[in-house]
Amino acid sequence: MGPMSLKVKAAHSVIRIGLLCLVIFGALVYSFAAPSSTEPGTPKKALIVWGGWEGHEPKKCVDLFAPWLKEQGFEVEISNSLDSYLNLEKLKQLDVIIQVYTQGTIMPEQERNLLEAVKGGVGLAGWHGGLADSFRSNTEYQFMVGGQWVAHPGGIIDYEVNVLPEKKNDPIVQGLKDFKMHSEQYYLHVDPGVEVLATTTFSGQYAPWIKGVVMPVVWKKYYGQGRVFYCSLGHVAADFDVPEAREIVKRGILWAAQASDK
């Protein structure tokens, strides 16, 4: 084989190596750029689990938000059993779990799967006792949610919800002003690590020792890779006749499902 043939062969080898490098580089770029969960055009999936104490009107509340979620393009499954948490692989395929379940008892496997799904990246959203007074004996669950209800001094009263000025550009409260509620003013034990978006201040009329206490009403946080949204409003379905209360929950659900900005 002459010198010229060797040069041509070497050139072909260089070209083949170069093309192989380009293919590998392209595959790496695609793998990093590709969506981590749902492909474009694939509907997001939501599971709504309701039940527990009927005084919070869980089914009526579900009926307010489930049709809206479908309008947003979600595939929505509605369940009135915590056994929906038994299929971990199915839970992992969801974008968001909305729980409306007050004063229940969750079995170890149900809780373990719920915690693992959220920690792995599935969103969790809820309001009032349906999320923050669900399982009073389960501290890891409470750690995930970011708080636990302990009192509502005075019962049904008039109070104000204040959007934090420094959070006015957050997508969950953007454009919303302070507003009035006639409902239970929740007093909670709250994780100091949550990101608070709105608060309420206790007057001390019904419990003088808490006069001036500023209590979170709306917050968001992470549990592992999962987004967690909570709003303490929504004692009964009529609470969501207040436009701001209803809008906050809608936006919070979308944020938890990673269907909105930020």
C-alpha atoms as an extended CHARMM CRD file, in Angstrom:
* protein
*
       262  EXT
         1         1  MET       CA              0.0000000000        0.0000000000        0.0000000000  PROA      1               0.0000000000
         2         2  GLY       CA              1.4910000000        3.3300000000       -1.0910000000  PROA      2               0.0000000000
         3         3  PRO       CA              1.8430000000        6.4950000000        1.0280000000  PROA      3               0.0000000000
         4         4  MET       CA             -1.1380000000        8.0910000000       -0.6880000000  PROA      4               0.0000000000
         5         5  SER       CA             -3.4120000000        5.1450000000        0.1540000000  PROA      5               0.0000000000
         6         6  LEU       CA             -2.3170000000        5.2930000000        3.7870000000  PROA      6               0.0000000000
         7         7  LYS       CA             -3.1400000000        8.9870000000        3.9330000000  PROA      7               0.0000000000
         8         8  VAL       CA             -6.5870000000        8.4110000000        2.4280000000  PROA      8               0.0000000000
         9         9  LYS       CA             -7.2780000000        5.5800000000        4.8870000000  PROA      9               0.0000000000
        10        10  ALA       CA             -6.1760000000        7.7340000000        7.8150000000  PROA      10              0.0000000000
        11        11  ALA       CA             -8.4000000000       10.5760000000        6.6230000000  PROA      11              0.0000000000
        12        12  HSD       CA            -11.4030000000        8.2400000000        6.4250000000  PROA      12              0.0000000000
        13        13  SER       CA            -10.7150000000        7.0320000000        9.9660000000  PROA      13              0.0000000000
        14        14  VAL       CA            -10.5920000000       10.5930000000       11.2450000000  PROA      14              0.0000000000
        15        15  ILE       CA            -13.8940000000       11.3710000000        9.5350000000  PROA      15              0.0000000000
        16        16  ARG       CA            -15.5510000000        8.2670000000       11.0150000000  PROA      16              0.0000000000
        17        17  ILE       CA            -14.3060000000        9.1410000000       14.4920000000  PROA      17              0.0000000000
        18        18  GLY       CA            -15.5220000000       12.7060000000       14.0390000000  PROA      18              0.0000000000
        19        19  LEU       CA            -18.9770000000       11.5650000000       12.9760000000  PROA      19              0.0000000000
        20        20  LEU       CA            -19.1650000000        9.1640000000       15.9220000000  PROA      20              0.0000000000
        21        21  CYS       CA            -18.2560000000       12.0000000000       18.2910000000  PROA      21              0.0000000000
        22        22  LEU       CA            -20.9770000000       14.1780000000       16.7780000000  PROA      22              0.0000000000
        23        23  VAL       CA            -23.5670000000       11.4270000000       17.2680000000  PROA      23              0.0000000000
        24        24  ILE       CA            -22.5560000000       10.9270000000       20.9110000000  PROA      24              0.0000000000
        25        25  PHE       CA            -22.5480000000       14.6810000000       21.5560000000  PROA      25              0.0000000000
        26        26  GLY       CA            -25.9900000000       15.0450000000       19.9710000000  PROA      26              0.0000000000
        27        27  ALA       CA            -27.3860000000       12.2440000000       22.1050000000  PROA      27              0.0000000000
        28        28  LEU       CA            -26.0190000000       13.8740000000       25.2480000000  PROA      28              0.0000000000
        29        29  VAL       CA            -27.4850000000       17.2560000000       24.3090000000  PROA      29              0.0000000000
        30        30  TYR       CA            -30.8890000000       15.6900000000       23.6700000000  PROA      30              0.0000000000
        31        31  SER       CA            -30.8320000000       13.7850000000       26.9550000000  PROA      31              0.0000000000
        32        32  PHE       CA            -30.2260000000       16.9840000000       28.9070000000  PROA      32              0.0000000000
        33        33  ALA       CA            -32.7060000000       19.0460000000       26.9070000000  PROA      33              0.0000000000
        34        34  ALA       CA            -35.4850000000       16.4690000000       26.9100000000  PROA      34              0.0000000000
        35        35  PRO       CA            -38.3000000000       16.8790000000       29.4440000000  PROA      35              0.0000000000
        36        36  SER       CA            -37.7470000000       14.9940000000       32.6880000000  PROA      36              0.0000000000
        37        37  SER       CA            -41.3180000000       13.7050000000       32.9310000000  PROA      37              0.0000000000
        38        38  THR       CA            -44.2150000000       14.4330000000       30.6250000000  PROA      38              0.0000000000
        39        39  GLU       CA            -43.5340000000       14.7950000000       26.8930000000  PROA      39              0.0000000000
        40        40  PRO       CA            -44.9370000000       17.8790000000       25.1310000000  PROA      40              0.0000000000
        41        41  GLY       CA            -48.5700000000       17.3580000000       24.2230000000  PROA      41              0.0000000000
        42        42  THR       CA            -49.1120000000       14.6530000000       26.8240000000  PROA      42              0.0000000000
        43        43  PRO       CA            -51.8790000000       15.6150000000       29.3060000000  PROA      43              0.0000000000
        44        44  LYS       CA            -50.7950000000       16.1290000000       32.8670000000  PROA      44              0.0000000000
        45        45  LYS       CA            -52.2660000000       13.6980000000       35.3680000000  PROA      45              0.0000000000
        46        46  ALA       CA            -53.9780000000       14.5780000000       38.6390000000  PROA      46              0.0000000000
        47        47  LEU       CA            -55.2870000000       12.3390000000       41.3940000000  PROA      47              0.0000000000
        48        48  ILE       CA            -57.8390000000       13.8230000000       43.8050000000  PROA      48              0.0000000000
        49        49  VAL       CA            -58.3180000000       11.8460000000       47.0160000000  PROA      49              0.0000000000
        50        50  TRP       CA            -61.1940000000       12.9320000000       49.2450000000  PROA      50              0.0000000000
        51        51  GLY       CA            -62.8660000000       11.6900000000       52.3990000000  PROA      51              0.0000000000
        52        52  GLY       CA            -62.5940000000       11.9510000000       56.1650000000  PROA      52              0.0000000000
        53        53  TRP       CA            -64.7260000000       14.3460000000       58.2020000000  PROA      53              0.0000000000
        54        54  GLU       CA            -67.8210000000       15.3950000000       56.2380000000  PROA      54              0.0000000000
        55        55  GLY       CA            -68.0280000000       18.7790000000       57.9820000000  PROA      55              0.0000000000
        56        56  HSD       CA            -65.4380000000       20.1160000000       55.5710000000  PROA      56              0.0000000000
        57        57  GLU       CA            -67.6260000000       19.1680000000       52.5940000000  PROA      57              0.0000000000
        58        58  PRO       CA            -64.8340000000       17.3240000000       50.7730000000  PROA      58              0.0000000000
        59        59  LYS       CA            -66.9510000000       16.1240000000       47.8480000000  PROA      59              0.0000000000
        60        60  LYS       CA            -68.4590000000       19.5720000000       47.2460000000  PROA      60              0.0000000000
        61        61  CYS       CA            -64.9800000000       21.0690000000       47.2210000000  PROA      61              0.0000000000
        62        62  VAL       CA            -63.7410000000       18.4230000000       44.8020000000  PROA      62              0.0000000000
        63        63  ASP       CA            -66.6790000000       19.1960000000       42.5210000000  PROA      63              0.0000000000
        64        64  LEU       CA            -65.5220000000       22.8230000000       42.3900000000  PROA      64              0.0000000000
        65        65  PHE       CA            -62.0000000000       22.0990000000       41.2240000000  PROA      65              0.0000000000
        66        66  ALA       CA            -62.1460000000       18.8170000000       39.2680000000  PROA      66              0.0000000000
        67        67  PRO       CA            -64.0410000000       20.2490000000       36.2500000000  PROA      67              0.0000000000
        68        68  TRP       CA            -61.6930000000       23.2240000000       36.1540000000  PROA      68              0.0000000000
        69        69  LEU       CA            -58.6710000000       20.9240000000       36.1750000000  PROA      69              0.0000000000
        70        70  LYS       CA            -60.0920000000       19.0370000000       33.2030000000  PROA      70              0.0000000000
        71        71  GLU       CA            -60.5410000000       22.3590000000       31.4130000000  PROA      71              0.0000000000
        72        72  GLN       CA            -56.8100000000       22.9390000000       31.9250000000  PROA      72              0.0000000000
        73        73  GLY       CA            -56.1180000000       19.7390000000       30.0260000000  PROA      73              0.0000000000
        74        74  PHE       CA            -55.4890000000       17.4220000000       32.9670000000  PROA      74              0.0000000000
        75        75  GLU       CA            -56.4660000000       13.7890000000       33.1090000000  PROA      75              0.0000000000
        76        76  VAL       CA            -58.2670000000       13.6940000000       36.4650000000  PROA      76              0.0000000000
        77        77  GLU       CA            -58.8950000000       10.6380000000       38.6040000000  PROA      77              0.0000000000
        78        78  ILE       CA            -61.1340000000       11.0630000000       41.6560000000  PROA      78              0.0000000000
        79        79  SER       CA            -61.0190000000        8.6150000000       44.5480000000  PROA      79              0.0000000000
        80        80  ASN       CA            -62.6800000000        8.4840000000       47.9500000000  PROA      80              0.0000000000
        81        81  SER       CA            -60.2430000000        5.9080000000       49.3040000000  PROA      81              0.0000000000
        82        82  LEU       CA            -56.7210000000        6.1990000000       50.6790000000  PROA      82              0.0000000000
        83        83  ASP       CA            -56.1070000000        2.8360000000       48.9970000000  PROA      83              0.0000000000
        84        84  SER       CA            -55.3300000000        4.9440000000       45.9360000000  PROA      84              0.0000000000
        85        85  TYR       CA            -51.9450000000        5.3880000000       47.5900000000  PROA      85              0.0000000000
        86        86  LEU       CA            -51.1890000000        1.6500000000       47.5090000000  PROA      86              0.0000000000
        87        87  ASN       CA            -50.0020000000        1.5730000000       43.8860000000  PROA      87              0.0000000000
        88        88  LEU       CA            -46.6510000000        3.3510000000       44.0650000000  PROA      88              0.0000000000
        89        89  GLU       CA            -45.7900000000        2.9190000000       40.3930000000  PROA      89              0.0000000000
        90        90  LYS       CA            -49.0730000000        4.5490000000       39.4110000000  PROA      90              0.0000000000
        91        91  LEU       CA            -48.4830000000        7.4040000000       41.8500000000  PROA      91              0.0000000000
        92        92  LYS       CA            -45.0910000000        8.0560000000       40.2850000000  PROA      92              0.0000000000
        93        93  GLN       CA            -46.7670000000        8.6690000000       36.9150000000  PROA      93              0.0000000000
        94        94  LEU       CA            -48.8280000000       11.5440000000       38.3080000000  PROA      94              0.0000000000
        95        95  ASP       CA            -48.0540000000       15.2530000000       38.1020000000  PROA      95              0.0000000000
        96        96  VAL       CA            -50.0240000000       16.2460000000       41.1790000000  PROA      96              0.0000000000
        97        97  ILE       CA            -51.9730000000       14.7180000000       44.0510000000  PROA      97              0.0000000000
        98        98  ILE       CA            -54.7450000000       16.8530000000       45.5460000000  PROA      98              0.0000000000
        99        99  GLN       CA            -55.7930000000       15.6040000000       48.9410000000  PROA      99              0.0000000000
       100       100  VAL       CA            -59.0830000000       16.6390000000       50.5890000000  PROA      100             0.0000000000
       101       101  TYR       CA            -59.1260000000       14.3230000000       53.5890000000  PROA      101             0.0000000000
       102       102  THR       CA            -59.6140000000       15.5450000000       57.1720000000  PROA      102             0.0000000000
       103       103  GLN       CA            -59.0830000000       13.5550000000       60.3940000000  PROA      103             0.0000000000
       104       104  GLY       CA            -58.3650000000       10.2140000000       58.8190000000  PROA      104             0.0000000000
       105       105  THR       CA            -56.1300000000        7.2770000000       59.5790000000  PROA      105             0.0000000000
       106       106  ILE       CA            -53.5370000000        6.3700000000       56.9910000000  PROA      106             0.0000000000
       107       107  MET       CA            -51.9910000000        2.9220000000       56.9230000000  PROA      107             0.0000000000
       108       108  PRO       CA            -48.1770000000        2.5640000000       56.8860000000  PROA      108             0.0000000000
       109       109  GLU       CA            -47.9610000000        1.4070000000       53.2590000000  PROA      109             0.0000000000
       110       110  GLN       CA            -50.3270000000        4.1520000000       52.0910000000  PROA      110             0.0000000000
       111       111  GLU       CA            -48.2750000000        6.8120000000       53.8410000000  PROA      111             0.0000000000
       112       112  ARG       CA            -44.9570000000        5.3570000000       52.7370000000  PROA      112             0.0000000000
       113       113  ASN       CA            -46.0000000000        5.3900000000       49.0800000000  PROA      113             0.0000000000
       114       114  LEU       CA            -47.4060000000        8.9190000000       49.2730000000  PROA      114             0.0000000000
       115       115  LEU       CA            -44.2110000000       10.2150000000       50.8590000000  PROA      115             0.0000000000
       116       116  GLU       CA            -42.0260000000        8.4260000000       48.3240000000  PROA      116             0.0000000000
       117       117  ALA       CA            -44.0500000000        9.6750000000       45.3510000000  PROA      117             0.0000000000
       118       118  VAL       CA            -43.8720000000       13.3090000000       46.4690000000  PROA      118             0.0000000000
       119       119  LYS       CA            -40.2150000000       13.0400000000       47.4420000000  PROA      119             0.0000000000
       120       120  GLY       CA            -39.5660000000       11.6860000000       43.9490000000  PROA      120             0.0000000000
       121       121  GLY       CA            -41.1360000000       14.6850000000       42.2080000000  PROA      121             0.0000000000
       122       122  VAL       CA            -44.9400000000       14.3230000000       42.2320000000  PROA      122             0.0000000000
       123       123  GLY       CA            -46.6480000000       17.5420000000       43.3460000000  PROA      123             0.0000000000
       124       124  LEU       CA            -48.9730000000       17.7460000000       46.3500000000  PROA      124             0.0000000000
       125       125  ALA       CA            -51.6680000000       20.3720000000       46.8830000000  PROA      125             0.0000000000
       126       126  GLY       CA            -54.5120000000       20.9750000000       49.2820000000  PROA      126             0.0000000000
       127       127  TRP       CA            -56.2980000000       23.3150000000       51.6250000000  PROA      127             0.0000000000
       128       128  HSD       CA            -57.6490000000       23.7090000000       55.1540000000  PROA      128             0.0000000000
       129       129  GLY       CA            -57.9780000000       20.4720000000       57.1620000000  PROA      129             0.0000000000
       130       130  GLY       CA            -57.9490000000       18.3520000000       54.0170000000  PROA      130             0.0000000000
       131       131  LEU       CA            -54.1620000000       18.5950000000       53.9260000000  PROA      131             0.0000000000
       132       132  ALA       CA            -53.0400000000       20.1080000000       57.2590000000  PROA      132             0.0000000000
       133       133  ASP       CA            -55.3090000000       18.1500000000       59.6150000000  PROA      133             0.0000000000
       134       134  SER       CA            -55.4150000000       14.8040000000       57.8810000000  PROA      134             0.0000000000
       135       135  PHE       CA            -53.3820000000       12.3760000000       59.9430000000  PROA      135             0.0000000000
       136       136  ARG       CA            -52.6620000000       13.7480000000       63.3950000000  PROA      136             0.0000000000
       137       137  SER       CA            -50.3590000000       10.9340000000       64.4770000000  PROA      137             0.0000000000
       138       138  ASN       CA            -48.1430000000       10.9690000000       61.3750000000  PROA      138             0.0000000000
       139       139  THR       CA            -45.2980000000       13.4050000000       61.9110000000  PROA      139             0.0000000000
       140       140  GLU       CA            -43.4110000000       12.5990000000       58.6910000000  PROA      140             0.0000000000
       141       141  TYR       CA            -46.5740000000       13.3890000000       56.7640000000  PROA      141             0.0000000000
       142       142  GLN       CA            -46.8060000000       16.7140000000       58.6190000000  PROA      142             0.0000000000
       143       143  PHE       CA            -43.1350000000       17.3590000000       57.8290000000  PROA      143             0.0000000000
       144       144  MET       CA            -43.9860000000       16.9180000000       54.1510000000  PROA      144             0.0000000000
       145       145  VAL       CA            -46.9790000000       19.2770000000       54.2820000000  PROA      145             0.0000000000
       146       146  GLY       CA            -45.1500000000       21.9340000000       56.2800000000  PROA      146             0.0000000000
       147       147  GLY       CA            -47.7050000000       22.4410000000       59.0480000000  PROA      147             0.0000000000
       148       148  GLN       CA            -50.4630000000       21.0360000000       61.2120000000  PROA      148             0.0000000000
       149       149  TRP       CA            -53.7150000000       22.6420000000       62.3940000000  PROA      149             0.0000000000
       150       150  VAL       CA            -54.0790000000       23.0560000000       66.1610000000  PROA      150             0.0000000000
       151       151  ALA       CA            -56.8910000000       25.6240000000       66.7420000000  PROA      151             0.0000000000
       152       152  HSD       CA            -59.3700000000       28.0760000000       65.2170000000  PROA      152             0.0000000000
       153       153  PRO       CA            -60.1730000000       30.5260000000       68.0430000000  PROA      153             0.0000000000
       154       154  GLY       CA            -63.7300000000       31.8610000000       67.8540000000  PROA      154             0.0000000000
       155       155  GLY       CA            -64.8620000000       29.3640000000       65.2210000000  PROA      155             0.0000000000
       156       156  ILE       CA            -66.4590000000       31.1110000000       62.2520000000  PROA      156             0.0000000000
       157       157  ILE       CA            -65.3140000000       34.7440000000       62.4000000000  PROA      157             0.0000000000
       158       158  ASP       CA            -64.4480000000       37.6910000000       60.1950000000  PROA      158             0.0000000000
       159       159  TYR       CA            -60.7580000000       38.1770000000       59.4420000000  PROA      159             0.0000000000
       160       160  GLU       CA            -58.3980000000       39.4620000000       56.7770000000  PROA      160             0.0000000000
       161       161  VAL       CA            -55.8560000000       37.6890000000       54.6110000000  PROA      161             0.0000000000
       162       162  ASN       CA            -52.7820000000       39.7370000000       53.6990000000  PROA      162             0.0000000000
       163       163  VAL       CA            -50.6330000000       39.0290000000       50.6520000000  PROA      163             0.0000000000
       164       164  LEU       CA            -46.9950000000       39.6140000000       51.5360000000  PROA      164             0.0000000000
       165       165  PRO       CA            -45.7100000000       42.6580000000       49.5950000000  PROA      165             0.0000000000
       166       166  GLU       CA            -42.3720000000       40.9850000000       48.9280000000  PROA      166             0.0000000000
       167       167  LYS       CA            -44.2180000000       38.0620000000       47.2910000000  PROA      167             0.0000000000
       168       168  LYS       CA            -46.4600000000       40.1590000000       45.0440000000  PROA      168             0.0000000000
       169       169  ASN       CA            -44.7870000000       38.8080000000       41.9110000000  PROA      169             0.0000000000
       170       170  ASP       CA            -45.1080000000       35.1630000000       42.8750000000  PROA      170             0.0000000000
       171       171  PRO       CA            -47.4020000000       33.4360000000       40.3290000000  PROA      171             0.0000000000
       172       172  ILE       CA            -49.6940000000       32.1030000000       43.0730000000  PROA      172             0.0000000000
       173       173  VAL       CA            -50.6080000000       35.5480000000       44.4510000000  PROA      173             0.0000000000
       174       174  GLN       CA            -49.5820000000       37.9110000000       41.6760000000  PROA      174             0.0000000000
       175       175  GLY       CA            -52.1140000000       40.6990000000       41.1390000000  PROA      175             0.0000000000
       176       176  LEU       CA            -54.1500000000       39.8140000000       44.2370000000  PROA      176             0.0000000000
       177       177  LYS       CA            -54.8870000000       42.2920000000       47.0200000000  PROA      177             0.0000000000
       178       178  ASP       CA            -55.6380000000       41.7070000000       50.6970000000  PROA      178             0.0000000000
       179       179  PHE       CA            -59.1210000000       40.2560000000       51.1630000000  PROA      179             0.0000000000
       180       180  LYS       CA            -61.7240000000       39.4130000000       53.8090000000  PROA      180             0.0000000000
       181       181  MET       CA            -62.9120000000       35.9910000000       54.9220000000  PROA      181             0.0000000000
       182       182  HSD       CA            -65.8340000000       34.8550000000       57.0820000000  PROA      182             0.0000000000
       183       183  SER       CA            -64.6770000000       31.4130000000       58.1330000000  PROA      183             0.0000000000
       184       184  GLU       CA            -62.2980000000       29.6260000000       60.4950000000  PROA      184             0.0000000000
       185       185  GLN       CA            -59.0460000000       31.4810000000       61.0740000000  PROA      185             0.0000000000
       186       186  TYR       CA            -56.5600000000       28.6300000000       61.2960000000  PROA      186             0.0000000000
       187       187  TYR       CA            -53.8650000000       28.6040000000       63.9610000000  PROA      187             0.0000000000
       188       188  LEU       CA            -51.1660000000       26.1530000000       62.8600000000  PROA      188             0.0000000000
       189       189  HSD       CA            -47.8370000000       24.7750000000       63.9100000000  PROA      189             0.0000000000
       190       190  VAL       CA            -45.7790000000       25.7240000000       60.8540000000  PROA      190             0.0000000000
       191       191  ASP       CA            -42.4020000000       24.6090000000       59.5440000000  PROA      191             0.0000000000
       192       192  PRO       CA            -40.1670000000       27.7230000000       59.5290000000  PROA      192             0.0000000000
       193       193  GLY       CA            -38.7140000000       26.5070000000       56.2510000000  PROA      193             0.0000000000
       194       194  VAL       CA            -41.8690000000       27.0360000000       54.1710000000  PROA      194             0.0000000000
       195       195  GLU       CA            -42.1160000000       29.9290000000       51.7220000000  PROA      195             0.0000000000
       196       196  VAL       CA            -45.0170000000       32.0260000000       53.0120000000  PROA      196             0.0000000000
       197       197  LEU       CA            -47.0820000000       33.9600000000       50.4460000000  PROA      197             0.0000000000
       198       198  ALA       CA            -49.9760000000       35.2720000000       52.5580000000  PROA      198             0.0000000000
       199       199  THR       CA            -50.7260000000       35.6320000000       56.2760000000  PROA      199             0.0000000000
       200       200  THR       CA            -53.4330000000       36.5860000000       58.7560000000  PROA      200             0.0000000000
       201       201  THR       CA            -53.0840000000       38.3820000000       62.0970000000  PROA      201             0.0000000000
       202       202  PHE       CA            -54.9590000000       37.2580000000       65.2120000000  PROA      202             0.0000000000
       203       203  SER       CA            -56.8250000000       40.0300000000       67.0570000000  PROA      203             0.0000000000
       204       204  GLY       CA            -56.7210000000       38.2870000000       70.4150000000  PROA      204             0.0000000000
       205       205  GLN       CA            -60.4850000000       38.6810000000       70.8500000000  PROA      205             0.0000000000
       206       206  TYR       CA            -61.0080000000       34.9540000000       71.3810000000  PROA      206             0.0000000000
       207       207  ALA       CA            -57.5820000000       34.0580000000       72.8080000000  PROA      207             0.0000000000
       208       208  PRO       CA            -55.9190000000       37.1400000000       74.2980000000  PROA      208             0.0000000000
       209       209  TRP       CA            -52.4990000000       35.4940000000       74.6250000000  PROA      209             0.0000000000
       210       210  ILE       CA            -52.1290000000       35.2510000000       70.8200000000  PROA      210             0.0000000000
       211       211  LYS       CA            -52.9900000000       38.8890000000       70.0770000000  PROA      211             0.0000000000
       212       212  GLY       CA            -50.8410000000       40.1350000000       67.2270000000  PROA      212             0.0000000000
       213       213  VAL       CA            -49.6510000000       36.6890000000       66.1370000000  PROA      213             0.0000000000
       214       214  VAL       CA            -49.0330000000       36.6360000000       62.3830000000  PROA      214             0.0000000000
       215       215  MET       CA            -49.9330000000       33.2310000000       60.9880000000  PROA      215             0.0000000000
       216       216  PRO       CA            -49.1940000000       31.8380000000       57.5040000000  PROA      216             0.0000000000
       217       217  VAL       CA            -52.2880000000       31.2350000000       55.3650000000  PROA      217             0.0000000000
       218       218  VAL       CA            -50.6860000000       30.2940000000       52.0440000000  PROA      218             0.0000000000
       219       219  TRP       CA            -47.3350000000       28.6330000000       51.5590000000  PROA      219             0.0000000000
       220       220  LYS       CA            -45.3230000000       26.5450000000       49.1790000000  PROA      220             0.0000000000
       221       221  LYS       CA            -42.3070000000       24.3270000000       49.7360000000  PROA      221             0.0000000000
       222       222  TYR       CA            -40.4630000000       21.2710000000       48.5010000000  PROA      222             0.0000000000
       223       223  TYR       CA            -40.3740000000       17.7880000000       49.9450000000  PROA      223             0.0000000000
       224       224  GLY       CA            -37.4850000000       16.1140000000       48.1870000000  PROA      224             0.0000000000
       225       225  GLN       CA            -38.0980000000       16.9460000000       44.5390000000  PROA      225             0.0000000000
       226       226  GLY       CA            -41.8680000000       17.3460000000       44.9190000000  PROA      226             0.0000000000
       227       227  ARG       CA            -43.6190000000       20.7010000000       45.0870000000  PROA      227             0.0000000000
       228       228  VAL       CA            -46.0570000000       21.1240000000       47.9940000000  PROA      228             0.0000000000
       229       229  PHE       CA            -48.7440000000       23.8310000000       48.0830000000  PROA      229             0.0000000000
       230       230  TYR       CA            -51.0280000000       24.6160000000       51.0250000000  PROA      230             0.0000000000
       231       231  CYS       CA            -53.7950000000       27.1380000000       51.7550000000  PROA      231             0.0000000000
       232       232  SER       CA            -55.5790000000       27.2350000000       55.1320000000  PROA      232             0.0000000000
       233       233  LEU       CA            -58.8010000000       28.6440000000       53.6270000000  PROA      233             0.0000000000
       234       234  GLY       CA            -61.6830000000       26.4130000000       52.5430000000  PROA      234             0.0000000000
       235       235  HSD       CA            -63.5280000000       25.2840000000       55.6720000000  PROA      235             0.0000000000
       236       236  VAL       CA            -66.5620000000       24.6130000000       53.4700000000  PROA      236             0.0000000000
       237       237  ALA       CA            -67.1450000000       24.8810000000       49.7360000000  PROA      237             0.0000000000
       238       238  ALA       CA            -68.7920000000       28.3160000000       50.1100000000  PROA      238             0.0000000000
       239       239  ASP       CA            -65.4430000000       29.7430000000       51.2370000000  PROA      239             0.0000000000
       240       240  PHE       CA            -64.3800000000       29.4940000000       47.6210000000  PROA      240             0.0000000000
       241       241  ASP       CA            -67.1010000000       31.9540000000       46.6470000000  PROA      241             0.0000000000
       242       242  VAL       CA            -64.4420000000       34.4770000000       47.6540000000  PROA      242             0.0000000000
       243       243  PRO       CA            -62.6720000000       34.9580000000       44.3040000000  PROA      243             0.0000000000
       244       244  GLU       CA            -59.2120000000       35.3900000000       45.7990000000  PROA      244             0.0000000000
       245       245  ALA       CA            -59.4740000000       32.1870000000       47.8350000000  PROA      245             0.0000000000
       246       246  ARG       CA            -60.5310000000       30.1750000000       44.8040000000  PROA      246             0.0000000000
       247       247  GLU       CA            -57.8770000000       31.7260000000       42.5630000000  PROA      247             0.0000000000
       248       248  ILE       CA            -55.0780000000       31.0520000000       45.0480000000  PROA      248             0.0000000000
       249       249  VAL       CA            -55.9800000000       27.3650000000       45.2260000000  PROA      249             0.0000000000
       250       250  LYS       CA            -56.1930000000       27.0810000000       41.4380000000  PROA      250             0.0000000000
       251       251  ARG       CA            -52.8050000000       28.6810000000       40.9770000000  PROA      251             0.0000000000
       252       252  GLY       CA            -51.3160000000       26.6210000000       43.7900000000  PROA      252             0.0000000000
       253       253  ILE       CA            -52.4550000000       23.3950000000       42.1720000000  PROA      253             0.0000000000
       254       254  LEU       CA            -50.8960000000       24.4250000000       38.8690000000  PROA      254             0.0000000000
       255       255  TRP       CA            -47.6550000000       25.3730000000       40.6020000000  PROA      255             0.0000000000
       256       256  ALA       CA            -47.5090000000       22.0230000000       42.4150000000  PROA      256             0.0000000000
       257       257  ALA       CA            -48.1260000000       20.2310000000       39.1100000000  PROA      257             0.0000000000
       258       258  GLN       CA            -45.3670000000       22.2630000000       37.4470000000  PROA      258             0.0000000000
       259       259  ALA       CA            -47.9590000000       23.6190000000       35.0320000000  PROA      259             0.0000000000
       260       260  SER       CA            -47.1760000000       27.2840000000       35.7520000000  PROA      260             0.0000000000
       261       261  ASP       CA            -44.0740000000       29.4720000000       35.7800000000  PROA      261             0.0000000000
       262       262  LYS       CA            -41.4820000000       29.4520000000       38.5900000000  PROA      262             0.0000000000
